[in-house]
Amino acid sequence: MSHRTFLTVVADEQGEVFELPELLLAGMNGYSVVRPEEPEMIPLPSDSRLFTIPHTPPVGFDPKTGKQKTVERLPAEWRGKSIQAVSAFLSPGFTRTLLPAADYQRKRMMLPLWSYTAVGWCVEEECFYTAAVQVDRNTQWQAKNFDDRLLEPRVNQALGDFPDNRLIEQLARCALDYHCFAAKNLFLRRWEAPLPCSPVCNSRCLGCISLQESDCCPASQERLSFVPTVGELCEIAVPHLETAENAIVSFGQGCEGDPILQVNTVSSAIRRMRKKTSRGTININTNASIPKAVSQLAEAGIDSIRVSLNSAQEAYYNAYYRPMNYRFSDVLESLRIAKQAGLYVMLNYLVFPGVTDQDKEFESLARLIGDYGVDMIQLRNLSMDPTVYLASLELPSSGFGVLAMLQKLKSLFPELQYGYFNRTRETFFPAGYATEWPI
């Protein structure tokens, strides 16, 4: 592979983007500023977006001296405007390997709940490159598949067909106002559809997207305010399971708390769904904080469970999830019960460069996978201000690299699957899933 040169990308106060010939790209692994390794850089995936980190000067490397350098203004010949760092927001299916390198101490505001990824300009190919790795080939979630001109008539029809179903009204708002792809799938009668059911949660996640404390950044969306009835849930789920292509229905969505707190309603709904049809996949996304509830869900007939973790270490888990009335050991017990019950077990593993790739974190995660037989890790990017997340943890050092960590983990567990999206029962164990990493 020929050597590529990556330049730092910056933006002026109006948001116009420039590459700086005098500043080589840097990324951050936790608090450490590093040079990106070429294997962890890929062309910026389609549907990704660039955005600024306001009032935060970029950090890079001087190409002449190799030393770290912070730049606050464009060159004089470019009118010397003040500049700010630029970040990429990756399209689904890609996991970041480095944070943007910037002088975050200069930042004047708490950043919104997005995932921040290093991005630069490749001189040889004249295009944007970003620090990321592809972890899922599923193309169903690409933006080109979601045309709102087709969606709105379907939403209006559903609202007319089910005028008394509060959940239809909630998901119509999710589809049209918040542009939730899963909600759109419901009305387009295909793929994975959501079944939010819980207005409450027993975690107080630092990066919760549906409920934030008043002194934090605003939540990305408004949380569900009611518990749907079994009838409301089944009125949505059964037709989808019966007729949708690659049908999945999932409890546990971004617009709610945690569905495990509504286990009686959820279990009753699952039983009724399965009396109506054996088709399709029923999944739950949860913090898995109540082991007895996982047993109840398995008995009701659920197919898969996705358990959210930011870390396999209890201290880091507690710092982010801030659990109420449960412990990390309860989550581990739920994993044991789920696997013993024959469920397809996934981790919703929130990746953060400099934390995920710590030596101790790797050892803890490998032990968890070996002890509990996890089938898949969904490698999601943890979305929040890097300084806020890092301040909540006590990191001993920088990590050894997200890509290296994934390669090392795959070598230990060849049958462990990496991904980003939930799967149907028919594709839980696809042909070739035990192949080498990366995909």
ABEGO torsion letter per residue (X at the ends): XBBBBBBBBBBBAAGBBBBBAABBBBBBBEABBBBBBAAABBBBBBGBBBBBBBGBBBBBBBAAAGBBBBBABBBAAAGGBBBBBBBBBBBBGBBBABBBBBBAAABABBBBBBBBBBBBBBAAAGBBBBBBBBABABAAABAAABBAAAAAAAAAAAAAABAABAAAAAAAAAAAAAGBAAAAAAAAGBEBBBBBABABBABBBAABAABBBAABBBBABBBBABBBBAAAAAAAAAAAAAABBGBBBBBGBAABBBAAAAAAAAAAAAAAAAAABABEBBBBBBAGABAAAAAAAAAAGBABBBBBBABABAAAAAAAAGBBGBBAAAAAAAAAAAAAAGBBBBBBBBBBBGAAABAAAAAAAAAAAAAAGBABBBBBBBBBBAAAAAAABBBABBBAEAAAAAAAAAAABAABBBBABBBBAAAABBBGAABBOBX
